[in-house]
Structures are given as C-alpha cells and as structure tokens.
C-alpha cells in the first residue's frame, strides 16, 4: 500500500501532498522503489508486484477533517483490482483505481 506522497513526479515536489510529513513521503518512495526492484527480481515467475495508492481515504470520519476524502469502499476497489490480477497483468507499476500513476 503506497501513496502519491511518495511519487517523485508529484508527492515529493508538492508540499500539499504529505508536505508536513517527510518521513511518510520518504517511506512511500522507498516502498515504490522496492516494488520496482521486486518486480524485476520476480520477472518470469508469474508473481506480480505492484504498488497501490488508495487515495485520501476517510478512515476517521468522526474527526471531520476528512470530509472530502474517499470512502473506504471506493478506495478498496483499486486494492482488490491489484490483488486479483491475472498472470498476464502488469507488474512493477504504481496504480490508483487500476490506472497507472507516475512514479
């Protein structure tokens, strides 16, 4: 489970995406790098390795600070998509809702 906050293309350069949480952003960057490395290591084995960003998800709606966030049900759809890919599915990618995101 990754985050756009760890994307070199977006998250690390945009102070609005994880801007006040550099440890979080960097840990997600490391996870994305590990995804790419493992996808290469498992190439040809039938094991697919991908990172998924669920988007901002309202996991604590009682606080009121996630009013514009996605529902857990909506966020979970992209995770289920990645977990149920067939053997010919993509590997080494970074996705949200089944759509590739920039690293």
Order of alpha helices (4+ residues) and beta strands (2+ residues): alpha-beta-alpha-beta-beta
